[in-house]
Amino acid sequence: MSVFKKAFLAGLGAVSLSKDRAKRVVKELIAQGEIRHQEGRKLVDDMMQRAETAGREVEKTINSQVDTAYRKINVATQEQLRKMEKRIHGLERELAKKTAGSGRKKSGTRKTSSQRPVRPQKRRQ
């Protein structure tokens, strides 16, 4: 599992722990008469909404940092690799059409100089 995925999952765990903790605090406030039950629900909902928003912001920041790191070390993205693969397949198809249309043997089937018969050389006198 990548470090980034672990960090993201840890963040999700922290959010869920925060929800449990928030519910406990709100229950204590309700029990002490500090807030009413309806206010407690609204408070928990507001806290969870803020936590989700913060989680999305953290994810955006992490993604941005990862993208920057990849660009700095000059690593191709998956999208760039897909585009190159698509282009290569297109070029291979074009080459196959041109090769098939010319009636010539495909390259690699020609005899090399080591396979050709050797002619005896004339001796100089």
NORLIN-V111957 format. One record per backbone hydrogen bond with DSSP energy under -0.5 kcal/mol. NH is the residue of the N-H (numbers start at 1). CO is the residue of the C=O. E is the energy in kcal/mol with one decimal. If there is no record, write none. Layout:
BEGIN
nh = (NH	NH)
co = (CO	CO)
e = (E	E)
END
This chain:
BEGIN
nh = (6	7	8	9	10	11	12	13	14	15	16	17	18	19	20	21	22	23	24	25	26	27	28	29	30	31	32	33	34	35	40	41	42	43	44	45	46	47	48	49	50	51	52	53	54	55	56	57	58	59	60	61	62	63	64	65	66	67	68	69	70	71	72	73	74	75	81	82	83	84	85	86	87	88	89	90	91	92	93	94	95	96	97	98	99	100	101	102	103	109	115	116)
co = (2	3	4	5	6	7	8	9	10	11	12	13	14	15	16	17	18	19	20	21	22	23	24	25	26	27	28	30	29	29	36	37	38	39	40	41	42	43	44	45	46	47	48	49	50	51	52	53	54	55	56	57	58	59	60	61	62	63	64	65	66	67	68	69	71	70	77	78	79	80	81	82	83	84	85	86	87	88	89	90	91	92	93	94	95	96	97	98	99	106	112	112)
e = (-2.3	-2.4	-2.3	-2.8	-2.4	-2.0	-2.1	-2.3	-2.2	-2.0	-2.3	-2.4	-2.3	-2.0	-1.9	-2.7	-3.1	-2.5	-2.1	-2.5	-2.6	-2.6	-2.2	-2.3	-2.6	-2.7	-2.1	-1.2	-2.2	-0.9	-2.0	-2.0	-2.1	-2.5	-2.5	-2.7	-2.7	-2.4	-2.5	-2.4	-2.3	-2.3	-2.5	-2.3	-2.7	-2.4	-2.3	-2.1	-2.5	-2.4	-2.4	-2.4	-2.7	-2.8	-2.5	-2.4	-2.6	-2.6	-2.3	-2.4	-2.6	-2.4	-2.2	-1.8	-0.8	-2.2	-2.3	-2.6	-2.2	-2.3	-2.7	-2.5	-2.3	-2.7	-2.4	-2.0	-2.5	-2.6	-2.2	-2.4	-2.6	-2.5	-2.4	-2.5	-2.7	-2.5	-2.4	-1.2	-0.7	-1.5	-1.5	-1.0)
END
